[in-house]
Amino acid sequence: MTTGELAGAGRPSEDRIVRVPGAVIVLDGVSTVTDEEPRGGWYAETLGNRVASLLAAAPGADLRQVLEQAIGWITGAHGLVPGASPAATVAIVRRHGEQVDALVLADTPVIARTIGGAVDAVRDDRLARLVAGLPERAEYQSRLKAGHGFQAPEHRALLQKLRAHQLRHINNGASGGYWVAEAVPEAARHAVVRSWPVAELADILVMTDGVSAAVEEYGMYATWDDLARACLTDGPDKVVRAIHDTEAADPDGHRWPRYKQADDKAFAFLRFAAIDRAGA
């Protein structure tokens, strides 16, 4: 396994990669809009370490149950309250015997490439669907395209409104909301899971949304295969630095309107088998 990690801009990274024999956990601590000391990074690190401990003790345990236990532990140990707690997205990839299992909760995708050339994207897009049609999202994008930049008070005000909308729908599927690791252990039951035979896998990419944006927003890589090839050629560390350079070249969000100038990035690349197809 090779990895790449890089903070966004102006504050410590809230992304985390936690390793345990046979598994990797990638987390994105939920950022705050204000400049207060970030708590998402603490939550991501604490939760990731707890997941790792549980997997070390029970390597074959159900991943949803492991995550639910970990969220329950951190909630109780630190007195966290739903709706007023730090939070994190979670992706887990675990090999157990001749099977590889993946779990995704919120927008930290896992991309599996098979020896046969198929790409299986394990995604949780419920948060993206929640905000896709909101007028505040369209307005901040229009303002960035018009050259007003990330530092404008209006931009921050629009992000605060989007944040408030998200909080009204956090861990509430009944309201058309989304699920994320926070102070509701039951959220883990709604994670997206997938499994593959080890013998079928070429490699797996595990990333926070600061990396997936390179494919889905910036078009730096046309496909997940292209991103994987870049990992094979240059390694994940150079890939995340290339993404960071792309964001730095668009400092006001004029070309790619987004929440902030540069997002944190965490990227794990797991190689399972050499593949002999053209261009791979």
KALINKA-V214054 format. One record per residue. N is the residue number from 0. PSI is psi in whole degrees, -180 to 180 (999 if undefined). OMEGA is omega in degrees with one decimal (NA if undefined). BURIAL is I if it has 16 or more other ideal C-beta (glycine too) atoms within 10 Angstrom, else O. Layout:
n:N psi:PSI omega:OMEGA burial:BURIAL
n:N psi:PSI omega:OMEGA burial:BURIAL
//
This chain:
n:0 psi:134 omega:173.4 burial:O
n:1 psi:152 omega:-174.5 burial:O
n:2 psi:162 omega:172.4 burial:I
n:3 psi:135 omega:-179.1 burial:I
n:4 psi:141 omega:179.1 burial:I
n:5 psi:136 omega:176.3 burial:I
n:6 psi:161 omega:177.4 burial:I
n:7 psi:-102 omega:-179.8 burial:I
n:8 psi:130 omega:169.5 burial:O
n:9 psi:1 omega:179.2 burial:O
n:10 psi:160 omega:179.3 burial:O
n:11 psi:151 omega:179.2 burial:O
n:12 psi:142 omega:174.3 burial:I
n:13 psi:2 omega:174.3 burial:I
n:14 psi:151 omega:179.1 burial:I
n:15 psi:145 omega:168.8 burial:I
n:16 psi:122 omega:-179.7 burial:I
n:17 psi:130 omega:-178.1 burial:I
n:18 psi:145 omega:172.8 burial:O
n:19 psi:149 omega:180.0 burial:I
n:20 psi:122 omega:178.8 burial:O
n:21 psi:-3 omega:-175.7 burial:O
n:22 psi:158 omega:172.6 burial:I
n:23 psi:140 omega:177.8 burial:I
n:24 psi:125 omega:178.5 burial:I
n:25 psi:127 omega:-175.0 burial:I
n:26 psi:149 omega:176.2 burial:I
n:27 psi:104 omega:176.4 burial:I
n:28 psi:132 omega:-175.7 burial:I
n:29 psi:121 omega:-177.2 burial:I
n:30 psi:153 omega:172.6 burial:I
n:31 psi:155 omega:-179.7 burial:O
n:32 psi:-33 omega:-179.7 burial:I
n:33 psi:175 omega:-177.4 burial:O
n:34 psi:17 omega:178.9 burial:O
n:35 psi:160 omega:178.6 burial:O
n:36 psi:124 omega:-175.3 burial:O
n:37 psi:135 omega:176.4 burial:I
n:38 psi:-16 omega:-179.9 burial:I
n:39 psi:-36 omega:179.1 burial:I
n:40 psi:-42 omega:176.2 burial:I
n:41 psi:-45 omega:-178.4 burial:I
n:42 psi:-45 omega:-179.2 burial:I
n:43 psi:-44 omega:-178.7 burial:I
n:44 psi:-44 omega:-179.0 burial:I
n:45 psi:-45 omega:179.3 burial:I
n:46 psi:-44 omega:180.0 burial:I
n:47 psi:-42 omega:178.5 burial:I
n:48 psi:-36 omega:178.3 burial:I
n:49 psi:-42 omega:175.9 burial:I
n:50 psi:-44 omega:-179.9 burial:I
n:51 psi:-42 omega:179.2 burial:I
n:52 psi:-42 omega:-179.7 burial:O
n:53 psi:-39 omega:178.7 burial:I
n:54 psi:-36 omega:177.3 burial:I
n:55 psi:-36 omega:-179.8 burial:O
n:56 psi:-30 omega:-178.1 burial:O
n:57 psi:80 omega:-172.2 burial:O
n:58 psi:-25 omega:-177.8 burial:O
n:59 psi:10 omega:-175.6 burial:O
n:60 psi:154 omega:176.2 burial:O
n:61 psi:128 omega:-173.6 burial:O
n:62 psi:-36 omega:177.5 burial:I
n:63 psi:-42 omega:179.8 burial:I
n:64 psi:-38 omega:177.6 burial:O
n:65 psi:-47 omega:-179.3 burial:I
n:66 psi:-39 omega:178.6 burial:I
n:67 psi:-43 omega:178.0 burial:I
n:68 psi:-40 omega:-179.4 burial:I
n:69 psi:-43 omega:177.6 burial:I
n:70 psi:-41 omega:178.3 burial:I
n:71 psi:-39 omega:179.2 burial:I
n:72 psi:-50 omega:-176.9 burial:I
n:73 psi:-33 omega:178.0 burial:I
n:74 psi:-48 omega:-178.9 burial:I
n:75 psi:-41 omega:-176.0 burial:O
n:76 psi:-28 omega:-175.3 burial:O
n:77 psi:11 omega:175.0 burial:O
n:78 psi:40 omega:-178.1 burial:O
n:79 psi:148 omega:-175.6 burial:I
n:80 psi:131 omega:178.5 burial:O
n:81 psi:135 omega:179.8 burial:O
n:82 psi:-14 omega:179.1 burial:O
n:83 psi:30 omega:-175.6 burial:O
n:84 psi:151 omega:165.6 burial:I
n:85 psi:165 omega:-174.0 burial:I
n:86 psi:173 omega:178.1 burial:I
n:87 psi:146 omega:165.4 burial:I
n:88 psi:158 omega:-175.6 burial:I
n:89 psi:135 omega:167.1 burial:I
n:90 psi:133 omega:178.0 burial:I
n:91 psi:132 omega:169.9 burial:I
n:92 psi:126 omega:-174.1 burial:I
n:93 psi:129 omega:171.5 burial:I
n:94 psi:131 omega:177.1 burial:I
n:95 psi:110 omega:-176.1 burial:I
n:96 psi:-128 omega:-178.7 burial:O
n:97 psi:23 omega:-179.4 burial:O
n:98 psi:146 omega:173.6 burial:O
n:99 psi:129 omega:-178.9 burial:I
n:100 psi:147 omega:177.5 burial:I
n:101 psi:146 omega:174.5 burial:I
n:102 psi:137 omega:176.3 burial:I
n:103 psi:127 omega:174.3 burial:I
n:104 psi:113 omega:-175.2 burial:I
n:105 psi:-166 omega:-162.1 burial:I
n:106 psi:66 omega:171.7 burial:I
n:107 psi:85 omega:-169.0 burial:I
n:108 psi:156 omega:172.8 burial:I
n:109 psi:126 omega:-178.5 burial:I
n:110 psi:117 omega:179.4 burial:I
n:111 psi:132 omega:174.8 burial:I
n:112 psi:131 omega:-178.6 burial:I
n:113 psi:162 omega:177.0 burial:I
n:114 psi:-31 omega:179.6 burial:I
n:115 psi:-5 omega:176.5 burial:O
n:116 psi:0 omega:179.1 burial:O
n:117 psi:152 omega:175.3 burial:O
n:118 psi:123 omega:179.5 burial:O
n:119 psi:108 omega:-178.4 burial:I
n:120 psi:117 omega:177.6 burial:O
n:121 psi:109 omega:-171.4 burial:I
n:122 psi:153 omega:170.2 burial:O
n:123 psi:98 omega:-171.8 burial:I
n:124 psi:18 omega:-174.1 burial:O
n:125 psi:-36 omega:177.9 burial:I
n:126 psi:-42 omega:178.9 burial:I
n:127 psi:-40 omega:179.3 burial:O
n:128 psi:-34 omega:-178.5 burial:O
n:129 psi:-39 omega:-173.6 burial:I
n:130 psi:-6 omega:-170.7 burial:O
n:131 psi:-43 omega:-173.7 burial:O
n:132 psi:9 omega:-176.1 burial:O
n:133 psi:139 omega:179.8 burial:O
n:134 psi:-31 omega:178.8 burial:O
n:135 psi:-36 omega:179.2 burial:I
n:136 psi:-46 omega:178.3 burial:I
n:137 psi:-37 omega:-177.7 burial:O
n:138 psi:-45 omega:-178.9 burial:O
n:139 psi:-33 omega:176.9 burial:I
n:140 psi:-41 omega:178.8 burial:O
n:141 psi:-40 omega:-179.9 burial:O
n:142 psi:-41 omega:177.9 burial:I
n:143 psi:-43 omega:178.5 burial:I
n:144 psi:-29 omega:179.5 burial:O
n:145 psi:-4 omega:174.6 burial:O
n:146 psi:15 omega:-177.5 burial:O
n:147 psi:-21 omega:172.9 burial:I
n:148 psi:170 omega:-175.7 burial:O
n:149 psi:-24 omega:-173.6 burial:I
n:150 psi:-7 omega:-179.3 burial:O
n:151 psi:136 omega:178.4 burial:O
n:152 psi:-33 omega:-179.6 burial:O
n:153 psi:-36 omega:178.4 burial:O
n:154 psi:-46 omega:-179.8 burial:I
n:155 psi:-37 omega:178.7 burial:O
n:156 psi:-39 omega:178.5 burial:O
n:157 psi:-39 omega:177.3 burial:I
n:158 psi:-37 omega:176.8 burial:I
n:159 psi:-39 omega:178.6 burial:O
n:160 psi:-41 omega:177.4 burial:I
n:161 psi:-41 omega:178.8 burial:I
n:162 psi:-43 omega:179.4 burial:I
n:163 psi:-39 omega:177.5 burial:O
n:164 psi:-43 omega:179.0 burial:I
n:165 psi:-42 omega:-178.8 burial:I
n:166 psi:-29 omega:178.2 burial:O
n:167 psi:-18 omega:-175.5 burial:O
n:168 psi:9 omega:-177.4 burial:I
n:169 psi:134 omega:177.9 burial:I
n:170 psi:46 omega:-179.0 burial:I
n:171 psi:85 omega:-179.6 burial:O
n:172 psi:-27 omega:-178.7 burial:O
n:173 psi:-27 omega:-177.5 burial:O
n:174 psi:13 omega:-175.7 burial:O
n:175 psi:25 omega:-175.9 burial:O
n:176 psi:-151 omega:-174.6 burial:I
n:177 psi:169 omega:-177.5 burial:I
n:178 psi:140 omega:-178.7 burial:I
n:179 psi:156 omega:175.6 burial:I
n:180 psi:119 omega:-179.2 burial:I
n:181 psi:-121 omega:179.4 burial:I
n:182 psi:24 omega:177.8 burial:I
n:183 psi:96 omega:-176.5 burial:I
n:184 psi:-32 omega:-177.4 burial:I
n:185 psi:-15 omega:178.3 burial:O
n:186 psi:-32 omega:-178.4 burial:I
n:187 psi:-27 omega:-179.5 burial:I
n:188 psi:-17 omega:-177.8 burial:O
n:189 psi:9 omega:177.4 burial:I
n:190 psi:153 omega:175.9 burial:I
n:191 psi:131 omega:-177.3 burial:I
n:192 psi:155 omega:178.2 burial:O
n:193 psi:155 omega:177.8 burial:O
n:194 psi:150 omega:177.8 burial:O
n:195 psi:150 omega:168.5 burial:I
n:196 psi:138 omega:179.6 burial:O
n:197 psi:-39 omega:-174.9 burial:O
n:198 psi:-19 omega:-178.1 burial:O
n:199 psi:-11 omega:-170.1 burial:I
n:200 psi:138 omega:169.1 burial:I
n:201 psi:-54 omega:178.8 burial:I
n:202 psi:166 omega:177.8 burial:I
n:203 psi:137 omega:176.1 burial:I
n:204 psi:129 omega:179.1 burial:I
n:205 psi:126 omega:-170.8 burial:I
n:206 psi:154 omega:169.1 burial:I
n:207 psi:171 omega:-174.6 burial:I
n:208 psi:-16 omega:174.0 burial:I
n:209 psi:-22 omega:176.6 burial:I
n:210 psi:-44 omega:-178.8 burial:I
n:211 psi:-23 omega:177.2 burial:I
n:212 psi:-26 omega:-179.5 burial:I
n:213 psi:-30 omega:177.2 burial:I
n:214 psi:-46 omega:-167.9 burial:I
n:215 psi:-22 omega:-178.4 burial:O
n:216 psi:-47 omega:-172.6 burial:O
n:217 psi:-22 omega:-178.7 burial:O
n:218 psi:22 omega:176.2 burial:O
n:219 psi:-35 omega:177.6 burial:I
n:220 psi:126 omega:-172.8 burial:I
n:221 psi:-31 omega:-176.8 burial:O
n:222 psi:169 omega:174.7 burial:O
n:223 psi:-33 omega:175.3 burial:I
n:224 psi:-41 omega:179.5 burial:I
n:225 psi:-40 omega:177.8 burial:O
n:226 psi:-41 omega:178.4 burial:I
n:227 psi:-40 omega:178.6 burial:I
n:228 psi:-38 omega:177.0 burial:O
n:229 psi:-37 omega:176.7 burial:I
n:230 psi:-42 omega:-179.4 burial:I
n:231 psi:-35 omega:-177.4 burial:O
n:232 psi:-47 omega:-170.3 burial:O
n:233 psi:-23 omega:-175.4 burial:O
n:234 psi:153 omega:-177.8 burial:I
n:235 psi:-32 omega:-177.9 burial:I
n:236 psi:-45 omega:178.2 burial:I
n:237 psi:-33 omega:177.6 burial:O
n:238 psi:-47 omega:-178.2 burial:I
n:239 psi:-32 omega:177.1 burial:I
n:240 psi:-35 omega:176.1 burial:O
n:241 psi:-39 omega:176.9 burial:O
n:242 psi:-43 omega:179.3 burial:I
n:243 psi:-40 omega:178.5 burial:I
n:244 psi:-37 omega:177.6 burial:O
n:245 psi:-43 omega:177.4 burial:I
n:246 psi:-39 omega:-179.8 burial:I
n:247 psi:-28 omega:178.4 burial:O
n:248 psi:-8 omega:176.9 burial:O
n:249 psi:64 omega:-167.5 burial:I
n:250 psi:-20 omega:-178.5 burial:O
n:251 psi:5 omega:179.1 burial:I
n:252 psi:23 omega:-178.1 burial:I
n:253 psi:-42 omega:-179.2 burial:O
n:254 psi:-44 omega:-179.8 burial:O
n:255 psi:86 omega:179.9 burial:I
n:256 psi:128 omega:-173.4 burial:I
n:257 psi:177 omega:-176.6 burial:I
n:258 psi:-44 omega:-174.7 burial:I
n:259 psi:166 omega:-172.3 burial:I
n:260 psi:-44 omega:-179.1 burial:I
n:261 psi:130 omega:-179.7 burial:I
n:262 psi:157 omega:171.0 burial:I
n:263 psi:156 omega:-176.2 burial:I
n:264 psi:132 omega:172.8 burial:I
n:265 psi:131 omega:-170.1 burial:I
n:266 psi:123 omega:176.2 burial:I
n:267 psi:132 omega:-179.1 burial:I
n:268 psi:116 omega:-175.9 burial:I
n:269 psi:119 omega:-178.2 burial:I
n:270 psi:128 omega:-178.7 burial:O
n:271 psi:-37 omega:-175.6 burial:I
n:272 psi:145 omega:171.6 burial:O
n:273 psi:142 omega:-179.3 burial:O
n:274 psi:149 omega:-170.2 burial:I
n:275 psi:23 omega:178.6 burial:O
n:276 psi:153 omega:-174.4 burial:O
n:277 psi:133 omega:174.1 burial:O
n:278 psi:-3 omega:-176.0 burial:O
n:279 psi:999 omega:NA burial:O
//
